[in-house]
Amino acid sequence: MKTKTISILGSTGSIGRQTLDVVDGLGIQVAALAAHSGVSRLEEQCRRFRPKLAVLADETAAADLKVRLAGTETKVLGGADALCEAATLPEADTVLSSVVGMAGLKPTLAAIRERKRIALANKETLVCAGELVMTEAARYGAELLPVDSEHSAIFQCLMGVRDRAQVRRLILTASGGPFFGMKTEDLRKVTRVEALRHPNWTMGPKITVDCATLMNKGLEVIEAMRLYSLPLEQVDVVVHRQSVIHSMVELQDGAVMAQLGAPDMRLPIQLALTYPDRLPSPAPALDLLDCGPLTFDPPDEQAFPCLALARRAAKLGGTACAVLNGANEAAVALFLEDRLDFYGISDAVARALDDTPRIAAPSLEQLLEADQTARESVYSNL
């Protein structure tokens, strides 16, 4: 089912803006645009794409937007619950979920229960509640397609695999972030500004810091387990500095399938909207003669302990992954405010995993409570 009409949750962020670029080129109609508090950018998007509904989770910002869009046909709503209305508009056959953090969980579940195609760019949804989300997607027959470049690459490689039992392991590639090769003593001195200088991708501040700590790759390991129903032991990570190979699948006979492309998020975004079709894209084609040598290195989990912490949470299961994510979100926010240093992030996450009671088979409410408890743990230990 190719997308005809879309609701974009997180439209003012990097993924949302690139999605609108893709949507514009494909002639897809926009039913709803939603963001947290970016009034000016959302107003501009609404005037350009004329959605039926615009949502800002920040109610003060929504009131401002409502005044600005007076006289247009776009209805404006405010508050976190309004994200679910944007996600369930009958007109939209596809919902792109790219809001940051746990805020994306409820609207994604709401869209699944309306049998939408979900173009998922919010990894926290699967990290924190992957078993619940995948169960609901199967129950309602909702199509869930990954937007992350790594998981889109795995998805594309698996198109050529008839039997999932033929898969030996998934190999997620990591750029290594801005601090690749640095050791612990040097990393203790790095700054927020340095952490935000990603070598290959232009992204929001939270995910950019996650790339610097390797937590982003840890979250992707958990996400891959959920998306592809594989145990932790069958999901590996290699550092690939060039971000040309976006991920790989190793098969039982030793063959390795890889997906290559320019480091441009419009490629996986478009595939999630047009699958099973492949159409001309606004992203540049990969020039193999210009991309240089391709290199691979093991991740340094001693210098970058967040990857190991994510694996630990995955082994623990239950609410542990929600604790991991909640603590990390809180710690990264403090790092961006210069209230924690680089290793303060991993220290805070480790402490929350140690201190937060684990529930083995949690409900949605218990997952949300675990997330909140983890955040409180980070702030109480400042």
C-alpha positions, -999 to 999 in steps of 0.1 A, spaced: 0 0 0 17 32 -12 10 63 10 -16 87 -3 -22 109 27 0 113 58 1 126 93 36 136 105 43 135 142 74 156 149 72 176 117 95 204 128 124 182 137 151 169 113 132 138 102 99 156 99 114 183 77 130 157 55 98 138 53 80 169 41 107 172 14 99 136 3 62 142 5 64 173 -16 82 154 -43 58 125 -43 26 146 -42 14 130 -10 -13 149 8 -7 161 44 -36 154 68 -19 165 101 13 181 113 23 178 150 53 190 170 62 200 206 65 238 207 80 251 174 54 277 166 71 296 138 83 265 119 49 247 122 31 278 111 53 279 80 47 242 73 9 246 77 8 275 53 28 254 28 10 221 31 -24 231 44 -31 202 67 -65 196 82 -50 195 117 -20 211 135 -10 200 170 15 214 194 20 194 226 29 227 245 -5 243 250 8 278 253 25 274 220 -6 259 205 -26 290 216 -1 312 198 -3 290 166 -41 292 167 -40 330 165 -14 329 137 -35 304 116 -68 322 122 -85 325 88 -70 293 74 -87 259 72 -63 243 96 -77 233 130 -52 238 159 -51 217 190 -28 217 220 -16 192 246 0 158 246 -33 139 241 -39 159 209 -10 139 193 -33 109 194 -59 128 174 -33 136 148 -23 100 147 -58 87 142 -73 110 116 -94 89 92 -80 108 62 -44 96 68 -34 61 57 1 66 70 15 80 102 52 90 104 62 89 141 93 110 147 86 128 180 114 124 204 113 100 234 84 84 252 60 110 239 57 90 207 45 58 224 8 65 229 1 81 195 20 53 178 -2 27 196 -33 48 187 -23 47 150 -17 10 151 -51 4 165 -66 23 136 -47 0 112 -25 27 98 8 22 81 34 33 107 66 48 94 86 46 126 114 70 134 108 70 171 130 42 184 119 47 220 85 32 211 101 -2 204 128 1 230 104 8 259 74 -12 248 85 -33 219 67 -65 228 34 -46 234 38 -26 201 46 -56 180 17 -76 195 -7 -48 188 6 -44 153 0 -81 146 -34 -80 163 -47 -50 143 -29 -58 110 -10 -25 111 20 -22 88 51 -11 106 80 1 85 113 14 99 127 48 91 160 46 109 187 41 83 200 10 100 167 -8 104 156 2 69 188 -14 57 181 -46 76 145 -45 62 158 -42 27 184 -70 31 157 -93 45 136 -88 13 159 -114 -2 156 -139 26 127 -164 23 131 -180 57 141 -160 88 158 -192 101 184 -186 75 196 -155 94 227 -160 115 229 -124 128 221 -88 121 251 -64 119 242 -28 127 267 -2 116 277 28 138 295 59 126 313 60 160 302 96 165 326 126 170 347 108 196 357 76 178 391 64 190 392 85 221 399 68 255 384 74 289 408 100 301 401 122 271 364 117 271 361 130 306 370 165 291 347 166 261 321 193 259 285 196 248 295 216 218 320 189 207 294 161 213 270 179 189 295 178 160 284 145 143 308 136 114 282 124 89 246 132 98 226 163 107 202 154 134 185 168 165 206 174 197 193 144 217 200 118 191 233 134 182 245 131 218 232 95 218 255 89 188 284 104 207 278 80 237 269 50 215 236 48 234 219 53 200 234 21 188 224 4 220 188 15 216 189 2 180 201 -32 192 170 -34 213 148 -21 185 162 -47 161 154 -75 185 118 -64 186 114 -56 149 129 -88 137 121 -112 166 157 -122 172 175 -128 205 201 -103 217 230 -127 208 221 -124 171 224 -86 169 259 -72 166 274 -37 161 305 -27 140 318 8 137 318 20 100 330 55 99 319 63 64 281 57 69 279 42 34 269 7 45 238 12 66 237 -23 81 241 -59 71 225 -94 75 248 -124 78 232 -157 67 238 -192 79 260 -201 49 283 -171 57 270 -148 30 266 -112 41 240 -89 25 245 -52 29 225 -21 19 246 9 7 236 44 1 245 81 5 241 92 42 207 109 35 177 101 56 153 109 27 162 74 13 148 53 42 119 78 47 108 75 11 109 37 11 88 36 43 62 57 24 63 40 -10 70 3 -2 69 -20 -20 75 5 -48 108 23 -53 105 58 -69 130 85 -79 142 102 -48 154 137 -39 185 121 -22 217 118 -43 227 84 -56 258 68 -41 289 73 -62 311 43 -55 341 59 -71 339 89 -48 330 73 -14 366 63 -5 377 31 13 352 14 36 365 5 71 352 -15 100 362 -15 137 348 -30 169 330 -7 193 349 3 224 325 -6 252 349 4 279 353 40 267 316 41 256 297 21 283 262 31 271 262 3 245 270 -23 272 243 -8 294 217 -12 266 227 -48 262 223 -53 300 188 -38 299 179 -61 270 190 -91 289 171 -81 320 139 -74 300 106 -63 315 107 -27 325 145 -25 323 145 -10 288 120 17 298 143 25 327 173 27 304 155 50 280 140 73 306 172 77 325 191 84 293 166 110 282 169 128 315 207 126 316 211 138 281 189 168 288 211 176 318 242 172 296 228 196 271 223 221 299 259 216 310 247 201 343 263 167 337 296 158 321 299 132 294 303 102 317 276 116 339 252 102 313 263 66 316 267 68 353 231 81 357 218 53 335 237 26 354 225 39 387 189 40 375 191 4 363 205 -7 397 180 13 418 147 9 399 127 -22 407 121 -44 376 87 -58 366 90 -89 343 58 -86 322 47 -49 325 15 -32 314 17 1 295 10 19 327 38 1 345 62 9 316 53 46 319 58 45 356 92 29 352 102 56 328 91 83 352 109 66 382 141 64 362 139 101 353 134 110 390 164 88 399 186 109 376 174 142 389 175 131 426 212 122 422 224 155 408 
